[in-house]
Amino acid sequence: MDLTLLVVLVLGSLFIWHLINTIRSLTEEIREMKKKCMSDKVFQKNTQDPVEKINGDLIKNIQYFKNIFDNK
């Protein structure tokens, strides 16, 4: 049971890591296309890098849970 859980967790984390890298590369491709094709001021929305956003959200969640368990 423990070995099965370990294998599932490792494969799941590798799958999620691959999806995050895919999203990140697609975001970079979209940025490049916007720079090359759309020079209008209409499309000047800057998006945050997905990895940076996930890291920021993870830190916020850890701090939130830390505060919950510290208060009890």
C-alpha positions, -999 to +999 in steps of 0.1 A: +000+000+000+028+024+009+048+017-022+017+021-044+009+054-028+045+066-033+044+056-070+010+073-075+023+105-058+055+106-078+037+100-111+011+125-102+036+152-093+056+145-125+024+149-145+015+181-127+050+194-132+048+186-170+015+204-173+029+235-155+058+235-179+035+231-209+013+260-197+044+281-191+058+275-226+024+282-241+022+315-222+056+325-236+045+316-271+014+337-267+035+366-255+058+363-285+029+362-309+013+393-292+046+411-296+051+402-333+015+404-345-004+429-324+013+462-319-019+480-309-023+495-275-056+476-271-038+443-262-014+456-236-025+433-207+005+417-191+000+383-175+021+369-147+043+339-152+024+308-141+052+294-120+056+327-101+018+328-095+017+292-083+047+299-060+030+330-046-003+312-040+015+283-024+033+307+001-001+324+009-017+290+015+011+279+038+009+311+058-029+308+060-027+272+074+001+282+097-021+310+111-050+286+115-030+260+135-011+287+155-044+302+168-056+269+182 
